[in-house]
């Protein structure tokens, strides 16, 4: 008995392609969601390590934190800025390449050097030393360290606000985590804040930039 082998007709082939396309369309959002969740988790892990470094620094310097910027001192050995003072407190002191000081979702095309002129994706709360407060904030005597933010996801462009280590209310960046930002608080714990409906971080009631207790802490 002879058997005749028959290939797929064009119509059948198109049906198969269409089915594959539908399946791919169903799977793709799930994969994207998993990747975003993994990126956010990795970013949070990095920021948590930065928080631990800040607390270790504080323990070594009588409760004081590093400054949010250079304060006009460009020499890395003398600068009071957090991005010069904290790298030595992490397991990877080499500041070139990917480090815990960068969000996992941050893509930078320039030289990967963590210095005062390099873009930074984690940024220090600029208001902590505002309005006449000392350059180095002190944790001792502050009762609301669990509410006031220390670091947050911020704009990290190659020029402008991105290259500085501080964050203003207008430079919070949720683009890497789609609708939320990771926040490190003064006491070292990590949180996540959803983007305000009006996307106005200046009016976000969920972010405490400077509280009354931090503005007038004891023992300072």
Backbone as CSV, one residue per row, in Angstrom:
resi,resn,N_x,N_y,N_z,CA_x,CA_y,CA_z,C_x,C_y,C_z
1,UNK,0.839,-1.188,0.000,0.000,0.000,0.000,0.875,1.239,0.000
2,UNK,0.696,2.056,-0.979,1.467,3.277,-1.083,0.860,4.380,-0.235
3,UNK,1.759,5.101,0.487,1.302,6.242,1.289,1.805,7.529,0.641
4,UNK,0.926,8.467,0.556,1.283,9.752,-0.034,1.531,10.761,1.083
5,UNK,2.753,11.273,1.153,3.081,12.279,2.162,2.561,13.635,1.720
6,UNK,1.861,14.284,2.653,1.269,15.589,2.301,1.811,16.654,3.231
7,UNK,2.328,17.736,2.687,2.825,18.842,3.494,1.694,19.764,3.904
8,UNK,2.052,20.755,4.706,1.063,21.735,5.153,0.686,22.654,4.003
9,UNK,-0.570,22.930,3.951,-1.005,23.915,2.965,-0.669,25.311,3.488
10,UNK,-0.755,26.300,2.638,-0.462,27.677,3.034,-1.419,28.133,4.129
11,UNK,-2.673,27.740,4.003,-3.673,28.140,4.996,-3.346,27.536,6.360
12,UNK,-2.969,26.263,6.356,-2.620,25.603,7.621,-1.372,26.234,8.245
13,UNK,-0.408,26.567,7.392,0.814,27.191,7.888,0.515,28.546,8.536
14,UNK,-0.381,29.296,7.897,-0.754,30.601,8.448,-1.464,30.451,9.797
15,UNK,-2.265,29.385,9.925,-2.950,29.123,11.190,-1.934,28.824,12.289
16,UNK,-0.937,27.992,11.964,0.113,27.656,12.937,0.870,28.911,13.363
17,UNK,1.238,29.742,12.383,1.961,30.987,12.685,1.107,31.885,13.568
18,UNK,-0.186,31.953,13.283,-1.079,32.795,14.074,-1.171,32.296,15.513
19,UNK,-1.250,30.970,15.683,-1.322,30.391,17.032,-0.047,30.700,17.819
20,UNK,1.098,30.536,17.151,2.379,30.842,17.802,2.436,32.319,18.203
21,UNK,1.926,33.174,17.315,1.914,34.605,17.611,1.055,34.931,18.820
22,UNK,-0.107,34.288,18.916,-1.006,34.506,20.060,-0.348,34.046,21.351
23,UNK,0.265,32.852,21.308,0.940,32.325,22.492,2.089,33.235,22.938
24,UNK,2.836,33.731,21.950,3.945,34.632,22.272,3.429,35.918,22.904
25,UNK,2.287,36.386,22.391,1.691,37.594,22.944,1.219,37.417,24.378
26,UNK,0.777,36.194,24.706,0.322,35.910,26.063,1.493,35.764,27.031
27,UNK,2.599,35.193,26.552,3.746,34.930,27.416,4.599,36.173,27.633
28,UNK,4.702,37.015,26.607,5.588,38.178,26.670,5.331,39.095,27.858
29,UNK,4.072,39.482,28.151,3.842,40.351,29.313,4.276,39.704,30.619
30,UNK,4.085,38.392,30.721,4.474,37.698,31.948,5.988,37.742,32.129
31,UNK,6.717,37.530,31.020,8.177,37.578,31.080,8.647,38.982,31.452
32,UNK,8.014,39.980,30.839,8.376,41.370,31.130,8.145,41.698,32.594
33,UNK,7.033,41.224,33.120,6.700,41.463,34.524,7.731,40.828,35.452
34,UNK,8.158,39.615,35.126,9.157,38.921,35.945,10.489,39.664,35.908
35,UNK,10.883,40.123,34.725,12.145,40.851,34.584,12.106,42.142,35.393
36,UNK,10.984,42.856,35.331,10.864,44.105,36.084,10.922,43.851,37.585
37,UNK,10.268,42.791,38.027,10.281,42.456,39.450,11.691,42.106,39.906
38,UNK,12.413,41.358,39.070,13.782,40.979,39.411,14.687,42.206,39.471
39,UNK,14.498,43.131,38.541,15.296,44.364,38.528,15.034,45.193,39.776
40,UNK,13.759,45.303,40.137,13.395,46.088,41.325,13.971,45.457,42.589
41,UNK,13.936,44.129,42.658,14.477,43.429,43.823,15.985,43.615,43.914
42,UNK,16.669,43.506,42.781,18.115,43.697,42.755,18.487,45.119,43.143
43,UNK,17.721,46.072,42.660,17.945,47.473,42.997,17.781,47.678,44.506
44,UNK,16.728,47.098,45.062,16.470,47.224,46.497,17.607,46.614,47.309
45,UNK,18.138,45.492,46.846,19.245,44.839,47.528,20.471,45.744,47.553
46,UNK,20.752,46.387,46.423,21.884,47.311,46.355,21.692,48.484,47.311
47,UNK,20.495,49.044,47.300,20.221,50.195,48.143,20.292,49.815,49.621
48,UNK,19.884,48.612,49.944,19.974,48.142,51.337,21.436,48.074,51.788
49,UNK,22.320,47.635,50.883,23.741,47.577,51.218,24.330,48.979,51.404
50,UNK,23.842,49.927,50.610,24.274,51.313,50.783,23.838,51.816,52.165
51,UNK,22.633,51.442,52.566,22.141,51.826,53.882,23.001,51.260,55.001
52,UNK,23.404,50.009,54.858,24.270,49.398,55.860,25.615,50.116,55.926
53,UNK,26.124,50.526,54.757,27.390,51.256,54.719,27.251,52.601,55.426
54,UNK,26.107,53.269,55.217,25.875,54.567,55.866,25.812,54.418,57.377
55,UNK,25.158,53.353,57.852,25.067,53.132,59.293,26.427,52.788,59.892
56,UNK,27.234,52.021,59.171,28.576,51.698,59.662,29.434,52.956,59.740
57,UNK,29.295,53.808,58.737,30.014,55.091,58.754,29.575,55.900,59.970
58,UNK,28.276,55.948,60.204,27.741,56.699,61.335,28.291,56.167,62.660
59,UNK,28.390,54.858,62.773,28.939,54.258,64.001,30.401,54.652,64.212
60,UNK,31.122,54.799,63.124,32.536,55.144,63.218,32.770,56.626,63.514
61,UNK,31.761,57.456,63.241,31.943,58.899,63.382,30.911,59.518,64.330
62,UNK,30.767,58.873,65.477,29.971,59.437,66.575,28.541,59.755,66.162
63,UNK,27.982,58.934,65.309,26.583,59.105,64.926,26.336,60.030,63.750
64,UNK,27.377,60.627,63.211,27.213,61.548,62.095,27.204,60.806,60.757
65,UNK,26.442,61.317,59.805,26.376,60.768,58.453,27.313,61.535,57.535
66,UNK,27.718,60.934,56.416,28.490,61.709,55.438,27.623,62.803,54.833
67,UNK,28.233,63.729,54.150,27.493,64.829,53.533,26.868,64.384,52.224
68,UNK,25.912,65.181,51.725,25.263,64.820,50.469,26.050,65.300,49.264
69,UNK,27.041,66.149,49.474,27.837,66.643,48.360,29.254,66.966,48.777
70,UNK,30.032,67.487,47.842,31.443,67.761,48.077,31.705,68.967,48.967
71,UNK,30.736,69.872,49.047,30.903,71.114,49.809,32.116,71.899,49.315
72,UNK,32.346,71.839,48.006,33.442,72.581,47.404,34.790,71.899,47.476
73,UNK,34.861,70.708,48.076,36.121,69.979,48.193,36.157,68.882,47.135
74,UNK,36.968,69.063,46.108,37.001,68.115,44.999,37.926,66.931,45.242
75,UNK,38.856,67.066,46.160,39.807,65.990,46.443,39.080,64.811,47.082
76,UNK,39.083,63.630,46.433,38.346,62.474,46.966,38.781,62.073,48.370
77,UNK,40.050,62.297,48.701,40.548,61.907,50.020,40.043,62.826,51.123
78,UNK,39.615,64.027,50.761,39.163,64.992,51.759,37.683,65.316,51.655
79,UNK,37.066,64.940,50.551,35.656,65.263,50.342,34.773,64.604,51.394
80,UNK,33.771,65.324,51.925,32.855,64.745,52.912,31.678,64.005,52.268
81,UNK,31.611,63.983,50.932,30.451,63.441,50.219,30.295,61.939,50.407
82,UNK,29.049,61.501,50.469,28.737,60.085,50.685,29.331,59.187,49.602
83,UNK,29.382,59.687,48.358,29.859,58.834,47.262,31.372,58.660,47.278
84,UNK,32.061,59.385,48.134,33.476,59.132,48.361,33.725,58.411,49.678
85,UNK,32.862,58.625,50.645,33.079,58.076,51.980,32.549,56.652,52.137
86,UNK,31.508,56.291,51.411,30.867,54.996,51.642,31.435,53.800,50.869
87,UNK,32.036,53.973,49.678,32.517,52.790,48.943,33.437,51.880,49.737
88,UNK,34.242,52.417,50.636,35.173,51.580,51.396,34.456,50.700,52.415
89,UNK,33.157,50.937,52.646,32.414,50.160,53.628,31.694,48.952,53.014
90,UNK,31.776,48.799,51.719,31.139,47.662,51.068,32.204,46.653,50.662
91,UNK,31.757,45.439,50.323,32.695,44.361,49.999,33.465,44.613,48.718
92,UNK,32.926,45.464,47.868,33.580,45.739,46.593,34.026,47.206,46.548
93,UNK,35.169,47.512,47.125,35.609,48.909,47.175,35.986,49.485,45.822
94,UNK,36.226,48.617,44.826,36.558,49.099,43.495,35.344,49.806,42.911
95,UNK,35.471,51.086,42.623,34.327,51.877,42.211,34.099,51.861,40.700
96,UNK,34.847,51.073,39.968,34.641,50.995,38.521,33.696,49.843,38.183
97,UNK,32.889,50.062,37.155,31.939,49.023,36.764,30.678,49.085,37.610
98,UNK,29.879,48.058,37.532,28.637,48.002,38.285,28.924,47.832,39.778
99,UNK,28.272,48.627,40.591,28.477,48.557,42.031,27.132,48.605,42.729
100,UNK,27.138,48.430,44.038,25.900,48.487,44.813,25.354,49.905,44.860
101,UNK,26.113,50.866,44.392,25.666,52.255,44.397,24.851,52.608,43.156
102,UNK,24.553,51.603,42.349,23.788,51.833,41.133,22.562,50.924,41.079
103,UNK,21.470,51.468,40.612,20.250,50.675,40.419,20.486,49.652,39.314
104,UNK,19.957,48.457,39.507,20.129,47.391,38.513,19.475,47.744,37.179
105,UNK,18.519,48.650,37.202,17.840,49.044,35.977,18.438,50.258,35.308
106,UNK,19.533,50.760,35.861,20.167,51.957,35.312,21.123,51.589,34.198
107,UNK,20.977,52.225,33.057,21.846,51.971,31.910,22.604,53.249,31.584
108,UNK,23.893,53.197,31.765,24.738,54.359,31.523,25.740,54.035,30.425
109,UNK,25.848,54.890,29.420,26.690,54.613,28.261,28.092,55.206,28.391
110,UNK,28.293,56.015,29.400,29.583,56.662,29.555,30.558,55.824,30.349
111,UNK,31.682,56.422,30.767,32.693,55.700,31.567,32.090,55.256,32.898
112,UNK,32.260,53.995,33.250,31.689,53.482,34.490,32.631,53.762,35.656
113,UNK,32.689,55.009,36.035,33.530,55.408,37.152,32.680,56.113,38.187
114,UNK,32.694,55.626,39.406,31.867,56.185,40.458,32.649,57.314,41.126
115,UNK,32.498,58.514,40.633,33.226,59.658,41.159,32.279,60.842,41.283
116,UNK,32.827,61.990,41.701,31.951,63.134,41.947,31.300,63.652,40.673
117,UNK,31.861,63.362,39.508,31.292,63.847,38.254,30.550,62.761,37.487
118,UNK,30.431,61.560,38.048,29.744,60.468,37.366,28.271,60.458,37.722
119,UNK,27.407,60.143,36.782,25.973,60.052,37.077,25.685,59.038,38.181
120,UNK,24.719,59.339,39.005,24.386,58.479,40.135,22.891,58.165,40.098
121,UNK,22.544,56.890,40.228,21.130,56.520,40.180,20.495,56.478,41.568
122,UNK,21.295,56.278,42.621,20.819,56.443,43.991,21.269,57.827,44.450
123,UNK,20.352,58.588,45.023,20.696,59.955,45.362,20.299,60.284,46.801
124,UNK,21.096,61.123,47.413,20.984,61.505,48.817,19.965,62.638,48.978
125,UNK,19.146,62.566,50.000,18.151,63.598,50.296,18.845,64.947,50.511
126,UNK,18.634,65.871,49.587,19.331,67.150,49.616,18.845,68.075,50.724
127,UNK,17.666,67.803,51.281,17.080,68.719,52.259,17.563,68.473,53.688
128,UNK,18.333,67.414,53.897,18.783,67.094,55.249,19.709,68.165,55.824
129,UNK,20.480,68.822,54.949,21.374,69.870,55.433,20.947,71.251,54.941
130,UNK,19.680,71.379,54.586,19.140,72.635,54.081,18.746,73.551,55.240
131,UNK,18.496,74.825,54.931,17.995,75.796,55.912,18.876,75.904,57.151
132,UNK,20.178,75.915,56.935,21.095,76.124,58.041,21.434,74.900,58.860
133,UNK,20.907,73.737,58.484,21.258,72.527,59.229,22.690,72.123,58.900
134,UNK,23.359,71.412,59.816,24.765,71.041,59.615,24.970,70.184,58.373
135,UNK,26.174,70.252,57.831,26.529,69.468,56.654,26.420,67.976,56.941
136,UNK,26.820,67.571,58.134,26.757,66.168,58.545,25.629,65.981,59.555
137,UNK,24.543,65.351,59.114,23.444,65.084,60.034,23.822,64.031,61.058
138,UNK,23.208,64.110,62.227,23.515,63.156,63.285,22.267,62.367,63.663
139,UNK,22.413,61.062,63.705,21.261,60.197,63.968,20.873,60.156,65.436
140,UNK,21.841,60.296,66.322,21.538,60.184,67.751,20.592,61.303,68.183
141,UNK,19.585,60.937,68.950,18.611,61.907,69.414,17.463,62.123,68.457
142,UNK,17.526,61.527,67.286,16.455,61.668,66.304,15.482,60.498,66.444
143,UNK,14.251,60.788,66.772,13.287,59.719,67.058,12.498,59.261,65.842
144,UNK,12.558,59.998,64.754,11.761,59.632,63.576,12.631,59.244,62.391
145,UNK,13.782,58.626,62.691,14.682,58.198,61.609,14.029,57.155,60.711
146,UNK,12.992,56.489,61.202,12.302,55.475,60.401,11.319,56.094,59.418
147,UNK,11.136,57.406,59.473,10.174,58.072,58.589,10.847,58.958,57.536
148,UNK,11.998,59.506,57.863,12.671,60.461,56.973,13.535,59.722,55.966
149,UNK,13.406,60.082,54.688,14.175,59.387,53.660,15.617,59.861,53.635
150,UNK,16.518,58.931,53.378,17.936,59.229,53.250,18.355,59.198,51.790
151,UNK,17.957,58.113,51.081,18.301,57.986,49.668,17.097,57.475,48.888
152,UNK,17.107,57.754,47.588,15.960,57.412,46.754,16.406,57.268,45.307
153,UNK,15.619,56.573,44.497,15.883,56.505,43.055,15.771,57.910,42.478
154,UNK,16.819,58.356,41.796,16.800,59.707,41.245,17.272,59.764,39.817
155,UNK,17.118,60.939,39.212,17.567,61.165,37.847,19.064,60.891,37.766
156,UNK,19.477,60.155,36.759,20.892,59.787,36.637,21.395,59.996,35.225
157,UNK,21.185,61.186,34.696,21.663,61.486,33.355,23.147,61.755,33.336
158,UNK,23.713,61.938,32.157,25.153,62.140,32.034,25.563,63.556,32.406
159,UNK,24.628,64.490,32.382,24.942,65.869,32.736,23.827,66.420,33.615
160,UNK,24.047,67.612,34.129,23.008,68.255,34.932,22.801,67.583,36.265
161,UNK,21.530,67.469,36.668,21.204,66.933,38.001,21.704,65.519,38.200
162,UNK,21.823,64.765,37.122,22.205,63.371,37.257,23.603,63.125,37.787
163,UNK,24.500,64.076,37.594,25.877,63.835,37.985,26.120,64.141,39.457
164,UNK,25.182,64.781,40.118,25.378,65.138,41.514,24.786,64.086,42.437
165,UNK,25.268,64.043,43.650,24.866,62.990,44.573,23.632,63.279,45.380
166,UNK,22.995,64.436,45.144,21.827,64.774,45.949,20.542,64.742,45.134
167,UNK,19.445,64.601,45.835,18.138,64.517,45.170,17.192,65.574,45.716
168,UNK,16.561,66.310,44.817,15.501,67.242,45.172,14.153,66.593,44.889
169,UNK,13.105,67.238,45.293,11.769,66.694,45.062,11.448,66.605,43.575
170,UNK,12.142,67.410,42.778,11.888,67.421,41.337,12.785,66.457,40.567
171,UNK,13.686,65.771,41.258,14.600,64.873,40.545,14.419,63.407,40.951
172,UNK,13.286,63.078,41.571,12.942,61.680,41.840,12.634,61.015,40.502
173,UNK,13.068,59.782,40.318,12.899,59.111,39.027,12.286,57.724,39.203
174,UNK,11.083,57.539,38.680,10.414,56.241,38.772,10.458,55.476,37.455
175,UNK,11.224,55.959,36.493,11.224,55.344,35.170,11.831,53.941,35.170
176,UNK,12.695,53.648,36.132,13.349,52.341,36.145,12.476,51.254,36.756
177,UNK,11.449,51.675,37.508,10.607,50.688,38.196,9.115,50.888,37.935
178,UNK,8.800,51.669,36.936,7.427,51.790,36.452,6.390,52.000,37.553
179,UNK,6.263,53.220,38.008,5.203,53.524,38.953,5.579,53.439,40.409
180,UNK,6.865,53.299,40.719,7.304,53.230,42.116,8.786,53.550,42.202
181,UNK,9.226,53.914,43.392,10.649,54.142,43.632,11.058,53.418,44.909
182,UNK,12.298,53.004,44.970,12.849,52.431,46.192,13.355,53.560,47.077
183,UNK,13.109,53.440,48.376,13.493,54.486,49.317,14.269,53.879,50.477
184,UNK,15.380,54.507,50.828,16.166,54.117,51.993,15.937,55.175,53.067
185,UNK,15.545,54.743,54.264,15.254,55.682,55.340,16.466,55.854,56.257
186,UNK,16.420,56.880,57.089,17.553,57.210,57.942,17.955,56.075,58.872
187,UNK,17.007,55.263,59.285,17.337,54.172,60.205,17.870,52.940,59.474
188,UNK,17.975,53.012,58.134,18.540,51.920,57.357,17.537,50.964,56.762
189,UNK,16.249,51.092,57.093,15.276,50.162,56.506,14.846,50.658,55.128
190,UNK,14.388,49.722,54.323,14.047,50.004,52.935,12.539,50.002,52.748
191,UNK,12.072,50.838,51.853,10.651,50.893,51.538,10.442,51.171,50.067
192,UNK,9.189,51.154,49.671,8.839,51.450,48.281,7.674,52.416,48.278
193,UNK,7.778,53.461,47.490,6.735,54.487,47.424,6.185,54.536,46.004
194,UNK,4.873,54.437,45.886,4.233,54.495,44.575,4.214,55.923,44.039
195,UNK,4.254,56.039,42.737,4.214,57.346,42.093,2.875,58.035,42.367
196,UNK,2.896,59.307,42.779,1.638,60.034,42.992,0.820,60.085,41.709
197,UNK,-0.490,60.123,41.861,-1.357,60.126,40.686,-1.082,61.315,39.771
198,UNK,-0.724,62.456,40.368,-0.422,63.628,39.554,1.054,63.707,39.182
199,UNK,1.819,62.657,39.581,3.240,62.563,39.300,4.023,63.743,39.873
200,UNK,3.489,64.358,40.896,4.154,65.492,41.527,4.778,65.038,42.846
201,UNK,6.081,64.743,42.810,6.754,64.249,44.001,6.893,65.329,45.064
202,UNK,6.787,66.592,44.665,6.891,67.680,45.634,5.727,67.674,46.614
203,UNK,4.586,67.141,46.182,3.398,67.122,47.030,3.083,65.727,47.557
204,UNK,3.968,64.777,47.321,3.716,63.406,47.752,3.743,63.327,49.282
205,UNK,2.621,63.004,49.861,2.531,62.940,51.326,3.196,61.687,51.883
206,UNK,3.529,60.758,51.000,4.148,59.502,51.448,5.656,59.625,51.616
207,UNK,6.219,60.764,51.225,7.657,60.979,51.366,7.924,62.071,52.391
208,UNK,8.675,61.738,53.428,9.054,62.718,54.447,10.499,63.131,54.187
209,UNK,10.689,64.335,53.686,12.026,64.800,53.336,12.773,65.312,54.564
210,UNK,12.130,66.131,55.356,12.721,66.611,56.603,11.598,66.788,57.615
211,UNK,11.665,66.094,58.733,10.650,66.216,59.776,11.089,67.259,60.798
212,UNK,10.170,67.634,61.657,10.480,68.604,62.694,11.547,68.070,63.639
213,UNK,11.485,66.779,63.901,12.447,66.172,64.817,13.851,66.173,64.220
214,UNK,13.939,65.927,62.913,15.255,65.943,62.273,15.752,67.386,62.142
215,UNK,14.828,68.309,61.942,15.223,69.712,61.799,15.829,70.261,63.085
216,UNK,15.349,69.758,64.224,15.859,70.216,65.515,16.175,69.020,66.395
217,UNK,17.118,68.190,65.976,17.430,66.995,66.758,18.139,67.329,68.059
218,UNK,18.093,66.404,68.982,18.788,66.596,70.254,20.268,66.302,70.068
219,UNK,21.060,66.729,71.049,22.495,66.409,71.115,23.261,66.896,69.894
220,UNK,22.866,67.993,69.327,23.642,68.514,68.193,24.138,69.902,68.559
